[in-house]
Amino acid sequence: MVKVKPFKGIRPPREYAAEVASRPYDVLNSREAQAEAGEKSLLHIIKPEIDFSPIIDEHSGEAYDKAVENFKLWKERGWLVQDPKENYYVYAQTMDGRTQYGLVVAAHWDDYQSGKIKKHELTRPDKEEDRMIHVRNQNANIEPVFFSYPADTELDAIVAEVTAGEPEYDFVAADGFGHTFWVVSDPALIERITRRFEAMPALYIADGHHRSAAAARVGQEKMTQNPAHTGAEEYNYFLTVAFPDNQLKIIDYNRTVKDLNGLTPAELLEKLGENFSVERIGEAIYTPKNLHNFAMYLDGQWYSLTAKAGTYNDSDPIGVLDVTILSDLVLDRILGIKDLRTDKRIDFVGGIRGLGELKKRVDSGEMAVAFALYPVSMKQLIDIADTGNIMPPKTTWFEPKLRSGLVIHALE
């Protein structure tokens, strides 16, 4: 049984929604955020270092204090207003003609700790601590976590009923992605949504492992600090948007490496030939065609690499992943990269940037070689989470990203 509840969302009035809503904190660096942030943008709250000239360290005490100050100021100015009653919400995103419909709910931290909210990635302690400070200082979940749930026909019907009505927000952001938002205030619908989630065996984190871990830890903290704890307090819950798994699409998450570990391009190609069928494509960008087929950009040329039979295990949910094959057979064995989370020689490029970004980074001399991967499927993600396994770092990239600032969850 999964526990969710409605909540009194803190959100912008309709006329300010497009101005307040922003891309999430972790897809922009500070300079990009500063350039993108309008007067009312939530970026001033989730990336407060941009309000200083020059930009300061985002992990400094001054930055954390500025975030609290700005959150308070946005409420005082009426750019963020709390709903008078508890609601659920529906949030639809449209990209390239495809729309996915998410239910905005407050999920319980105990489900995360007990494994009913399933993860597929490890978290980094420093990033987890950073998110904890923001949640603790703001006494709120400012940004949502992106969840998935097994597609459910009754929830589909409820969402269809809600979205047949007039939306609260409906706008297209500067990146061309559409964002539409409805308030679910009908008590009967609220009860039905709650009961349907109770019938689910699990939820799956798609994006936001650090936010989930931080929210769970802050909830636990508040519980231990409250001698009158009952379990009904708002701090037991955190902000999530949950989408049916059959509506989501994972795109590729690619790798670039700074050097060839002392090898020449010819020597690298020779070593790759031990475990891959290597085909030189030429200067035209090559996109992987299926699982176990990779694209490589090296020395001005694109190559197709296809893992040879026997180099991977299709019955192993981790071993079958292309990120595992590439990590084991190329990054570790040939290029000497042992830890993807800490090695400074490797960088990761979300597929939303296109394979031209890989070419650009190699041609500039910043990187020596780039690898493009075939995207992971939702079935692979769920299989891994269900078996208690963990994917290698930077395996999945979901697009479109959730817009931050459409609704906020207060912990009190």
C-alpha positions as CSV (number, residue, x, y, z in Angstrom):
1,M,0.0,0.0,0.0
2,V,1.4,3.4,-1.0
3,K,0.4,6.4,1.2
4,V,-0.4,9.7,-0.5
5,K,-2.5,12.7,0.5
6,P,-3.8,16.0,-0.9
7,F,-2.2,19.2,0.3
8,K,-2.6,23.0,0.4
9,G,-0.3,23.9,-2.5
10,I,1.6,27.1,-2.5
11,R,1.5,28.3,-6.1
12,P,1.4,31.4,-8.4
13,P,-1.8,33.1,-9.3
14,R,-2.8,32.3,-12.8
15,E,-1.4,35.5,-14.4
16,Y,2.0,34.9,-12.9
17,A,2.4,31.1,-13.5
18,A,4.5,31.3,-16.7
19,E,6.8,33.9,-15.1
20,V,7.3,32.1,-11.8
21,A,7.8,28.6,-13.2
22,S,11.4,27.6,-14.0
23,R,13.5,24.8,-15.1
24,P,14.8,22.7,-12.1
25,Y,17.9,23.6,-10.2
26,D,20.0,20.8,-11.5
27,V,19.8,21.4,-15.3
28,L,21.2,24.9,-15.3
29,N,24.5,26.2,-14.0
30,S,24.6,29.4,-12.1
31,R,25.4,31.6,-15.1
32,E,22.7,30.0,-17.2
33,A,20.2,30.5,-14.4
34,Q,21.2,34.1,-14.0
35,A,20.7,34.8,-17.7
36,E,17.4,33.0,-17.7
37,A,15.8,34.3,-14.5
38,G,13.1,37.0,-14.9
39,E,12.0,39.1,-12.0
40,K,9.4,36.6,-10.6
41,S,11.3,33.4,-11.6
42,L,11.6,30.6,-9.0
43,L,15.3,30.4,-10.0
44,H,15.8,33.2,-7.4
45,I,14.7,30.8,-4.8
46,I,16.2,27.5,-6.0
47,K,19.5,29.0,-7.3
48,P,19.8,32.1,-5.0
49,E,23.5,32.5,-5.7
50,I,22.4,34.3,-9.0
51,D,21.3,37.3,-7.0
52,F,24.8,38.2,-6.1
53,S,27.4,40.0,-8.2
54,P,29.7,38.3,-8.8
55,I,27.8,35.0,-8.4
56,I,28.7,33.4,-5.1
57,D,29.1,29.7,-4.1
58,E,25.7,28.0,-4.2
59,H,26.5,26.1,-1.1
60,S,27.5,29.1,1.0
61,G,25.5,30.3,4.0
62,E,24.7,33.5,2.3
63,A,23.1,31.6,-0.6
64,Y,21.0,29.4,1.6
65,D,19.8,32.5,3.6
66,K,19.0,34.3,0.4
67,A,16.8,31.4,-0.7
68,V,14.8,31.7,2.5
69,E,14.5,35.5,2.1
70,N,13.3,35.2,-1.5
71,F,10.7,32.5,-0.7
72,K,9.3,34.8,2.0
73,L,9.4,37.8,-0.4
74,W,7.6,35.9,-3.2
75,K,4.7,35.1,-0.8
76,E,4.6,38.7,0.5
77,R,4.4,40.1,-3.0
78,G,1.6,37.6,-3.9
79,W,3.6,35.8,-6.5
80,L,3.1,32.6,-4.5
81,V,-0.2,32.0,-2.6
82,Q,-1.3,29.0,-0.6
83,D,-4.5,27.3,-1.5
84,P,-7.1,27.5,1.3
85,K,-7.9,23.7,1.2
86,E,-6.1,20.5,0.4
87,N,-6.2,19.5,-3.3
88,Y,-4.6,17.1,-5.7
89,Y,-3.4,18.5,-9.0
90,V,-2.9,17.3,-12.5
91,Y,0.2,18.4,-14.4
92,A,0.5,17.7,-18.2
93,Q,3.6,18.2,-20.2
94,T,3.7,18.3,-24.0
95,M,6.9,17.8,-26.0
96,D,7.2,17.0,-29.7
97,G,3.4,16.3,-30.0
98,R,3.5,13.9,-27.1
99,T,1.6,14.7,-23.8
100,Q,2.1,13.0,-20.4
101,Y,-0.3,13.5,-17.5
102,G,1.0,13.4,-13.9
103,L,-0.8,13.5,-10.6
104,V,0.7,15.9,-8.1
105,V,0.5,14.3,-4.7
106,A,2.2,14.3,-1.3
107,A,4.0,11.0,-0.8
108,H,5.1,9.6,2.6
109,W,8.7,9.5,3.6
110,D,8.2,6.1,5.3
111,D,7.4,4.6,1.9
112,Y,10.8,5.7,0.7
113,Q,12.6,4.2,3.7
114,S,10.6,0.9,3.6
115,G,11.2,0.5,-0.2
116,K,7.7,1.0,-1.4
117,I,9.1,4.0,-3.2
118,K,11.7,2.3,-5.3
119,K,15.0,3.8,-6.5
120,H,17.3,2.8,-9.3
121,E,20.3,5.1,-8.5
122,L,22.7,5.7,-5.6
123,T,22.8,9.2,-4.1
124,R,25.9,11.3,-3.4
125,P,26.1,12.4,0.3
126,D,27.1,16.0,-0.6
127,K,24.2,16.5,-3.0
128,E,21.8,14.9,-0.5
129,E,23.0,17.2,2.3
130,D,22.6,20.3,0.0
131,R,19.0,19.4,-0.7
132,M,18.3,18.7,3.0
133,I,19.5,22.2,3.9
134,H,17.1,23.7,1.4
135,V,14.1,21.7,2.6
136,R,15.0,22.3,6.3
137,N,15.5,26.0,5.9
138,Q,12.4,26.6,3.8
139,N,10.3,24.2,5.8
140,A,8.9,23.2,2.4
141,N,9.5,21.0,-0.7
142,I,10.1,23.8,-3.2
143,E,10.7,21.4,-6.1
144,P,8.9,18.1,-6.9
145,V,10.2,14.6,-7.4
146,F,9.4,12.9,-10.6
147,F,7.7,9.5,-10.0
148,S,6.2,6.8,-12.1
149,Y,3.5,4.3,-11.2
150,P,2.1,1.2,-13.0
151,A,-0.5,2.4,-15.5
152,D,-4.0,2.3,-13.9
153,T,-7.2,2.5,-15.9
154,E,-9.2,4.1,-13.0
155,L,-6.6,6.8,-12.5
156,D,-6.5,7.3,-16.3
157,A,-10.3,7.9,-16.2
158,I,-10.0,10.4,-13.3
159,V,-7.3,12.3,-15.1
160,A,-9.4,12.4,-18.3
161,E,-12.4,13.7,-16.3
162,V,-10.3,16.5,-14.7
163,T,-8.5,17.5,-17.9
164,A,-11.8,17.9,-19.7
165,G,-12.3,21.0,-17.7
166,E,-10.6,24.4,-18.0
167,P,-7.0,24.3,-16.7
168,E,-5.6,26.6,-14.1
169,Y,-2.4,27.2,-16.1
170,D,-1.7,26.6,-19.7
171,F,1.5,28.0,-21.3
172,V,4.4,27.1,-23.6
173,A,7.8,27.8,-22.0
174,A,10.7,29.3,-23.9
175,D,12.1,25.9,-24.7
176,G,8.9,25.0,-26.6
177,F,7.5,22.6,-24.1
178,G,3.9,22.9,-23.1
179,H,2.8,23.0,-19.4
180,T,-0.9,22.6,-18.4
181,F,-2.1,22.4,-14.8
182,W,-5.5,21.6,-13.2
183,V,-6.7,21.7,-9.6
184,V,-8.5,18.6,-8.3
185,S,-10.7,19.9,-5.5
186,D,-13.7,17.6,-5.7
187,P,-13.8,15.5,-2.4
188,A,-15.1,12.4,-4.2
189,L,-12.2,12.5,-6.8
190,I,-9.7,13.2,-4.0
191,E,-10.9,10.1,-2.2
192,R,-10.8,7.9,-5.3
193,I,-7.2,9.0,-6.1
194,T,-6.1,8.3,-2.6
195,R,-7.6,4.8,-2.6
196,R,-6.1,3.9,-6.0
197,F,-2.6,4.8,-4.8
198,E,-3.3,2.7,-1.7
199,A,-3.9,-0.3,-4.0
200,M,-0.5,0.1,-5.6
201,P,2.4,-2.1,-4.5
202,A,5.0,0.6,-5.3
203,L,6.0,3.9,-6.8
204,Y,9.2,4.4,-8.8
205,I,11.6,7.3,-8.7
206,A,12.2,8.4,-12.3
207,D,14.1,11.6,-11.5
208,G,14.9,13.2,-8.2
209,H,16.7,10.6,-6.1
210,H,18.5,13.3,-4.0
211,R,15.4,15.2,-3.4
212,S,13.6,12.1,-2.3
213,A,16.4,11.1,0.1
214,A,16.6,14.6,1.5
215,A,12.9,14.9,2.0
216,A,12.8,11.5,3.8
217,R,15.7,12.5,6.1
218,V,14.1,15.8,7.0
219,G,10.8,14.1,7.7
220,Q,12.6,11.7,10.1
221,E,14.4,14.6,11.7
222,K,11.1,16.4,12.4
223,M,9.5,13.2,13.8
224,T,12.3,12.7,16.3
225,Q,12.2,16.4,17.3
226,N,8.5,16.3,18.0
227,P,7.6,14.5,21.3
228,A,3.9,14.8,20.3
229,H,4.4,13.2,16.9
230,T,1.2,11.4,15.6
231,G,2.1,10.5,12.1
232,A,-0.5,12.9,10.6
233,E,1.8,15.9,10.4
234,E,2.5,17.5,7.0
235,Y,6.2,17.0,7.4
236,N,5.7,13.3,6.9
237,Y,5.0,13.9,3.3
238,F,6.9,15.4,0.3
239,L,6.0,16.8,-3.1
240,T,5.9,14.4,-6.0
241,V,4.4,14.3,-9.5
242,A,3.6,10.7,-10.5
243,F,3.1,9.6,-14.1
244,P,1.8,6.3,-15.5
245,D,4.7,4.3,-16.8
246,N,3.2,3.8,-20.2
247,Q,3.3,7.6,-20.9
248,L,7.0,8.1,-20.1
249,K,9.9,8.1,-22.5
250,I,13.6,7.8,-21.5
251,I,16.1,9.4,-23.8
252,D,19.8,8.7,-24.2
253,Y,22.4,9.7,-21.6
254,N,25.8,9.9,-23.3
255,R,29.5,10.0,-22.2
256,T,32.5,12.1,-23.1
257,V,36.1,11.3,-21.9
258,K,39.0,13.8,-21.7
259,D,41.8,11.5,-22.8
260,L,42.5,8.1,-24.3
261,N,44.5,6.8,-21.3
262,G,47.8,7.1,-23.2
263,L,46.5,5.3,-26.3
264,T,46.5,6.6,-29.8
265,P,43.2,6.5,-31.7
266,A,44.4,3.5,-33.7
267,E,45.4,1.6,-30.5
268,L,41.9,2.4,-29.0
269,L,40.2,1.1,-32.1
270,E,42.3,-2.1,-32.0
271,K,41.4,-2.7,-28.4
272,L,37.7,-2.0,-29.0
273,G,37.8,-4.7,-31.7
274,E,38.3,-7.4,-29.0
275,N,34.8,-7.1,-27.7
276,F,32.9,-5.0,-30.4
277,S,32.3,-5.2,-34.1
278,V,33.7,-1.8,-35.1
279,E,32.4,-0.1,-38.3
280,R,33.7,3.3,-39.4
281,I,30.8,5.5,-40.5
282,G,32.6,8.7,-41.5
283,E,31.8,12.3,-40.7
284,A,28.0,12.0,-40.7
285,I,26.5,11.7,-37.2
286,Y,25.6,8.1,-36.3
287,T,22.8,7.3,-33.9
288,P,22.7,3.9,-32.1
289,K,20.1,1.6,-33.8
290,N,19.3,-0.8,-31.0
291,L,20.4,-2.3,-27.7
292,H,24.1,-3.1,-27.5
293,N,24.9,-0.8,-30.4
294,F,26.9,2.3,-29.6
295,A,28.0,5.4,-31.5
296,M,31.6,6.6,-30.9
297,Y,33.0,9.9,-32.1
298,L,36.8,9.9,-32.3
299,D,39.4,11.9,-34.3
300,G,36.8,13.6,-36.5
301,Q,35.0,10.3,-37.4
302,W,31.9,8.4,-36.2
303,Y,32.0,4.7,-35.6
304,S,29.4,2.0,-34.9
305,L,30.3,-0.3,-32.1
306,T,28.2,-3.5,-31.6
307,A,29.0,-5.6,-28.5
308,K,29.8,-9.2,-29.5
309,A,27.8,-12.1,-28.3
310,G,29.1,-13.4,-25.0
311,T,30.3,-10.0,-23.7
312,Y,27.1,-9.3,-21.8
313,N,24.4,-11.3,-19.9
314,D,20.9,-10.8,-21.1
315,S,19.5,-12.6,-18.0
316,D,21.2,-10.1,-15.6
317,P,19.1,-6.9,-15.3
318,I,22.3,-4.9,-14.7
319,G,24.6,-6.8,-16.9
320,V,22.3,-6.4,-19.9
321,L,22.3,-2.6,-19.7
322,D,24.4,-0.7,-22.3
323,V,25.8,1.6,-19.7
324,T,27.2,-1.5,-17.9
325,I,28.6,-2.9,-21.1
326,L,30.3,0.4,-22.0
327,S,31.5,1.0,-18.4
328,D,33.0,-2.5,-18.0
329,L,34.4,-3.1,-21.5
330,V,35.5,0.4,-22.5
331,L,35.6,3.0,-19.7
332,D,37.1,0.7,-17.1
333,R,39.1,-1.9,-19.0
334,I,40.5,0.3,-21.8
335,L,40.3,3.9,-20.6
336,G,41.0,3.3,-16.9
337,I,37.9,5.0,-15.5
338,K,37.0,3.0,-12.4
339,D,34.3,5.2,-10.7
340,L,31.8,7.1,-12.8
341,R,30.7,9.1,-9.8
342,T,34.1,10.6,-8.9
343,D,36.4,10.4,-11.9
344,K,37.0,13.9,-13.3
345,R,38.0,12.5,-16.7
346,I,34.5,11.7,-17.7
347,D,31.5,13.9,-18.3
348,F,27.8,13.1,-19.1
349,V,25.7,14.7,-21.8
350,G,21.9,14.4,-21.8
351,G,20.4,13.3,-25.1
352,I,18.2,16.4,-25.2
353,R,21.4,18.3,-26.4
354,G,21.7,16.1,-29.4
355,L,24.7,14.1,-30.7
356,G,26.1,17.2,-32.3
357,E,27.0,18.3,-28.7
358,L,29.3,15.2,-28.5
359,K,31.0,16.2,-31.8
360,K,31.4,19.8,-30.6
361,R,33.1,18.8,-27.4
362,V,35.5,16.5,-29.0
363,D,36.3,18.8,-32.0
364,S,37.0,21.7,-29.5
365,G,39.7,19.6,-27.8
366,E,37.9,19.7,-24.5
367,M,37.3,15.9,-24.8
368,A,39.1,13.2,-26.7
369,V,36.3,10.7,-27.4
370,A,32.5,10.5,-27.0
371,F,30.1,7.6,-26.8
372,A,26.3,7.7,-27.5
373,L,24.1,5.0,-26.1
374,Y,20.7,3.5,-27.0
375,P,18.1,4.7,-24.4
376,V,17.1,2.5,-21.4
377,S,13.4,1.4,-21.4
378,M,10.9,1.9,-18.7
379,K,10.6,-1.9,-18.4
380,Q,14.4,-2.1,-17.7
381,L,14.1,0.6,-15.1
382,I,11.2,-1.1,-13.3
383,D,12.9,-4.5,-13.5
384,I,16.0,-3.1,-11.9
385,A,14.1,-1.3,-9.1
386,D,11.9,-4.3,-8.4
387,T,14.9,-6.6,-8.0
388,G,16.6,-4.2,-5.7
389,N,19.4,-3.5,-8.1
390,I,21.0,-0.1,-8.7
391,M,21.8,1.3,-12.2
392,P,25.2,2.8,-12.9
393,P,25.4,6.5,-12.5
394,K,23.8,8.7,-15.2
395,T,21.8,6.0,-16.9
396,T,18.4,7.7,-17.5
397,W,17.4,11.1,-18.8
398,F,13.7,12.0,-18.7
399,E,12.4,14.8,-20.9
400,P,10.6,17.0,-20.6
401,K,11.8,18.0,-17.1
402,L,9.2,19.0,-14.5
403,R,8.8,22.8,-14.3
404,S,9.5,24.0,-10.8
405,G,7.2,26.6,-9.1
406,L,3.8,25.4,-10.4
407,V,3.1,24.2,-6.9
408,I,5.1,23.9,-3.6
409,H,4.4,21.7,-0.6
410,A,4.7,23.3,2.9
411,L,5.8,21.0,5.7
412,E,3.6,22.7,8.3
